[in-house]
Amino acid sequence: MSYDRKSVDIPASNEYQDTVGNPEQETTLWKEFRRSLMLKVIALQAIFWPIGGGAINILISVYGYQVYQEGNTGVGILYGALGFGFLISGFIASYFRKWMIQIVILSSVIEGLSHALMSQSSNLWIGAALISIATLGAGIGNASYTTLIMRTVPEQVLGRAFALSETTSNVMMALSMVGTGVLLKYFPAQQVGFWAGILIILSALTALPLLKLRSSDMVNLNTVSQ
């Protein structure tokens, strides 16, 4: 299981299919990017969140073996806790839809803080509880984030916006995972995990400009259920 809260598949709309191969229409994304606050935030989130998220991908197994010294059992418990948090978030995310922007910001803080605290815990079950809290916050935040994107980004560039976000995020996460592997040769896993959590918290700063969004910026209200 990969720890990737930002992964989401959005089917291409007819409008997007019609623009493929049309140079005039293909510039629409960049024109929209220059004027759209949401697209700028998407780009920043795709760059900064995966730095900490990629590190966590590596560290879960390291925690199970080296920190908690529980071998395969410890790794299994941690990944089970990770999945449990995401599962619960799917049932309760809809209750937070009135505060989407605030949840997007707060979820990164909760997620990062939980990972930072987990890195300092020597008890497997406390660590499992904290990773469940982290993924619970991440899952709720991701639902709000995706809904917000679909409401604010014009439909004709929505598919390309998600594609650009996913590509950038995956590249950054891969680089982060490689970098984490190198860091683990020189620093304890707990120290690397602590700073990974701090980086996730700091990624919330990239979403602060969303507080400027107004209801008039919601261009796709009819395409996303209330």
C-alpha positions as CSV (number, residue, x, y, z in Angstrom):
1,M,0.0,0.0,0.0
2,S,1.3,3.4,-0.9
3,Y,0.8,6.4,1.3
4,D,-0.5,8.9,-1.2
5,R,-3.4,11.1,-0.1
6,K,-3.5,13.1,-3.3
7,S,-4.2,10.4,-5.8
8,V,-7.6,10.7,-7.6
9,D,-8.8,9.7,-11.0
10,I,-10.9,12.2,-12.9
11,P,-12.5,11.1,-16.2
12,A,-11.8,13.4,-19.2
13,S,-14.8,15.5,-20.1
14,N,-16.1,15.9,-23.7
15,E,-14.8,19.5,-23.6
16,Y,-11.3,18.2,-22.8
17,Q,-11.4,15.6,-25.5
18,D,-12.4,18.2,-28.0
19,T,-9.4,20.4,-27.2
20,V,-6.8,17.7,-27.9
21,G,-4.7,18.6,-30.9
22,N,-6.1,22.2,-31.0
23,P,-3.2,24.6,-30.3
24,E,-5.5,27.5,-29.5
25,Q,-7.4,25.5,-26.9
26,E,-4.3,23.8,-25.5
27,T,-3.1,27.2,-24.3
28,T,-6.2,27.6,-22.2
29,L,-4.7,25.9,-19.2
30,W,-1.7,28.3,-19.0
31,K,-4.0,31.3,-19.4
32,E,-6.2,30.0,-16.7
33,F,-3.2,29.3,-14.5
34,R,-2.1,32.9,-14.6
35,R,-5.4,34.2,-13.3
36,S,-6.6,31.2,-11.2
37,L,-5.7,31.2,-7.5
38,M,-6.8,27.6,-7.2
39,L,-4.4,26.4,-10.0
40,K,-1.5,28.1,-8.3
41,V,-2.3,26.3,-5.0
42,I,-2.7,23.0,-6.9
43,A,0.9,23.5,-8.3
44,L,2.3,24.4,-4.9
45,Q,0.6,21.5,-3.1
46,A,1.9,19.1,-5.8
47,I,5.4,20.3,-5.1
48,F,5.6,20.6,-1.3
49,W,3.2,18.0,0.2
50,P,4.9,15.0,-1.5
51,I,8.3,15.9,0.1
52,G,7.0,14.9,3.5
53,G,4.5,12.3,2.1
54,G,7.2,10.5,0.2
55,A,9.4,10.2,3.3
56,I,6.5,8.7,5.2
57,N,6.1,6.1,2.5
58,I,9.6,4.8,3.3
59,L,9.5,5.3,7.0
60,I,6.4,3.1,7.8
61,S,8.4,-0.1,7.1
62,V,11.4,1.3,8.9
63,Y,9.4,2.1,12.0
64,G,8.0,-1.5,12.1
65,Y,11.4,-3.1,11.9
66,Q,13.9,-0.7,13.4
67,V,12.0,1.5,15.8
68,Y,9.3,-0.8,17.2
69,Q,11.3,-3.9,16.4
70,E,8.2,-5.9,15.6
71,G,9.2,-7.1,12.2
72,N,6.5,-8.1,9.7
73,T,3.9,-7.9,12.4
74,G,4.7,-4.3,13.2
75,V,4.7,-3.3,9.6
76,G,1.3,-5.0,9.0
77,I,-0.2,-3.3,12.1
78,L,1.0,0.1,10.9
79,Y,-0.3,-0.4,7.4
80,G,-3.6,-1.7,8.7
81,A,-3.8,1.4,10.9
82,L,-3.1,3.6,7.8
83,G,-5.9,1.9,5.9
84,F,-8.3,2.2,8.8
85,G,-7.8,5.9,9.0
86,F,-8.6,6.3,5.3
87,L,-11.6,4.0,5.5
88,I,-13.2,6.0,8.4
89,S,-12.5,9.3,6.6
90,G,-14.6,8.1,3.7
91,F,-17.6,7.7,5.9
92,I,-17.4,11.1,7.6
93,A,-15.9,13.4,5.0
94,S,-19.3,14.6,3.8
95,Y,-20.0,16.1,7.2
96,F,-17.3,18.7,6.7
97,R,-18.2,20.0,3.2
98,K,-19.4,23.4,4.6
99,W,-15.9,24.2,5.7
100,M,-13.9,22.8,2.7
101,I,-11.2,25.5,2.7
102,Q,-10.6,25.4,6.4
103,I,-10.5,21.5,6.3
104,V,-7.9,21.5,3.5
105,I,-5.6,23.7,5.7
106,L,-6.3,22.0,9.0
107,S,-6.0,18.5,7.6
108,S,-2.3,19.0,6.7
109,V,-1.6,20.3,10.2
110,I,-3.3,17.3,11.8
111,E,-1.6,14.9,9.5
112,G,1.8,16.4,9.9
113,L,1.5,16.7,13.6
114,S,0.4,13.1,14.0
115,H,3.4,11.9,12.0
116,A,5.8,14.1,14.0
117,L,4.4,12.7,17.2
118,M,4.5,9.1,15.9
119,S,8.2,9.5,15.1
120,Q,8.9,10.1,18.8
121,S,6.8,7.2,20.1
122,S,8.5,3.9,21.1
123,N,5.2,2.1,21.5
124,L,3.8,0.3,18.4
125,W,0.1,0.8,19.4
126,I,0.5,4.5,20.1
127,G,2.2,4.8,16.7
128,A,-0.6,2.9,15.0
129,A,-3.2,5.2,16.6
130,L,-1.3,8.3,15.5
131,I,-1.0,7.0,11.9
132,S,-4.7,6.4,11.9
133,I,-5.3,9.9,13.0
134,A,-2.9,11.2,10.3
135,T,-4.7,9.3,7.5
136,L,-8.1,10.2,8.9
137,G,-7.2,13.9,8.6
138,A,-5.6,13.3,5.2
139,G,-8.6,11.4,3.9
140,I,-11.0,14.1,5.0
141,G,-8.7,16.8,3.7
142,N,-8.3,15.1,0.3
143,A,-12.0,14.8,-0.2
144,S,-12.5,18.5,0.5
145,Y,-9.5,19.4,-1.6
146,T,-10.7,17.4,-4.6
147,T,-14.2,18.8,-4.3
148,L,-12.9,22.3,-4.1
149,I,-10.8,21.8,-7.2
150,M,-13.8,20.5,-9.1
151,R,-15.9,23.5,-8.1
152,T,-13.3,26.2,-8.8
153,V,-11.4,25.0,-11.9
154,P,-13.2,25.6,-15.2
155,E,-14.4,22.3,-16.7
156,Q,-12.4,22.8,-20.0
157,V,-9.1,22.6,-18.1
158,L,-10.1,20.4,-15.2
159,G,-8.6,17.2,-16.7
160,R,-5.3,18.8,-17.5
161,A,-5.1,20.4,-14.1
162,F,-5.4,17.0,-12.4
163,A,-2.9,15.5,-14.8
164,L,-0.4,18.2,-14.1
165,S,-0.9,17.9,-10.4
166,E,-0.6,14.1,-10.4
167,T,2.5,14.1,-12.6
168,T,4.3,16.8,-10.5
169,S,3.2,15.1,-7.2
170,N,4.5,11.7,-8.3
171,V,7.8,13.0,-9.5
172,M,8.3,14.9,-6.2
173,M,7.3,11.9,-4.2
174,A,9.8,9.7,-6.0
175,L,12.6,12.2,-5.4
176,S,11.6,12.4,-1.8
177,M,11.7,8.7,-1.3
178,V,15.1,8.5,-2.9
179,G,16.3,11.4,-0.7
180,T,14.8,9.7,2.4
181,G,16.7,6.5,1.7
182,V,19.9,8.5,1.6
183,L,19.1,10.4,4.8
184,L,18.4,7.2,6.7
185,K,22.1,6.3,6.2
186,Y,23.1,9.3,8.3
187,F,20.2,10.1,10.6
188,P,17.9,8.1,12.8
189,A,14.4,7.2,11.4
190,Q,12.8,9.1,14.2
191,Q,14.6,12.3,13.3
192,V,13.8,11.9,9.6
193,G,10.1,11.2,10.5
194,F,9.9,14.2,12.7
195,W,11.0,16.6,10.0
196,A,8.8,14.8,7.4
197,G,5.9,15.6,9.7
198,I,7.0,19.2,10.0
199,L,7.2,19.5,6.2
200,I,3.6,18.3,5.9
201,I,2.5,20.9,8.4
202,L,4.3,23.6,6.5
203,S,2.6,22.5,3.3
204,A,-0.6,23.8,4.8
205,L,0.8,27.3,4.2
206,T,0.5,26.8,0.5
207,A,-3.3,26.5,1.0
208,L,-3.7,29.7,3.0
209,P,-4.5,31.8,-0.1
210,L,-7.6,29.7,-0.6
211,L,-9.2,31.7,2.3
212,K,-9.5,34.5,-0.3
213,L,-11.9,32.4,-2.4
214,R,-15.5,33.7,-2.7
215,S,-18.7,31.9,-3.6
216,S,-18.5,33.7,-7.0
217,D,-15.3,31.7,-7.7
218,M,-17.2,28.4,-7.6
219,V,-17.7,27.9,-11.4
220,N,-18.8,24.3,-11.4
221,L,-21.4,24.1,-8.6
222,N,-23.8,22.2,-10.9
223,T,-21.2,19.4,-11.5
224,V,-20.5,18.6,-7.9
225,S,-23.2,17.7,-5.5
226,Q,-23.9,20.0,-2.6
